[in-house]
Amino acid sequence: MATFHTPKDLWYNKDGFWYRINDGVAEVGISDWLQDNWGAFAGVQILEFETRRGAPYWTLQDSGGRVQEFNIEVPGDIVLDPEYENHIYSVNNQPYQYVFHNIQMHHPDDRTGLMTADQFAAAKGYTPYYEL
């Protein structure tokens, strides 16, 4: 069985994005599992700056040219990190060190559609480890 780093202090969606939620703001990044299963990331495009649960809001491109649209699980307003496009390359080596953007959550206590680290690992069928 595969093993992936899965910090317990984060929330995860079904696609493998992580969310660090504090004071109504969700930082969003890419999990170790998603990076490993998707390959090297090469590009990102934000489609919507106001997010709705289950709606497409960004596309990612891998180094082979494959492009995929991903949905959001945290409704709110996106606040971009000015360096977010540069992070796409760094995330390939350190997926939990880089935040692509923040979401000012419309409903700060709502965790609908998100999973704990253990729930995410079980759903994806791998053994989690929690510390580096």
ABEGO torsion letter per residue (X at the ends): XBBBBBBAABBBBAAGBBBBBBGGBBBBBBBAAAAAAAEBBABBBBABABBBBGBBABBBBBAAGBBBBBBBABBEBBBBBAAAAAAAAAAAABAAABBABBBBBABAABABGBBBAAAAAAAAGBBBBABX
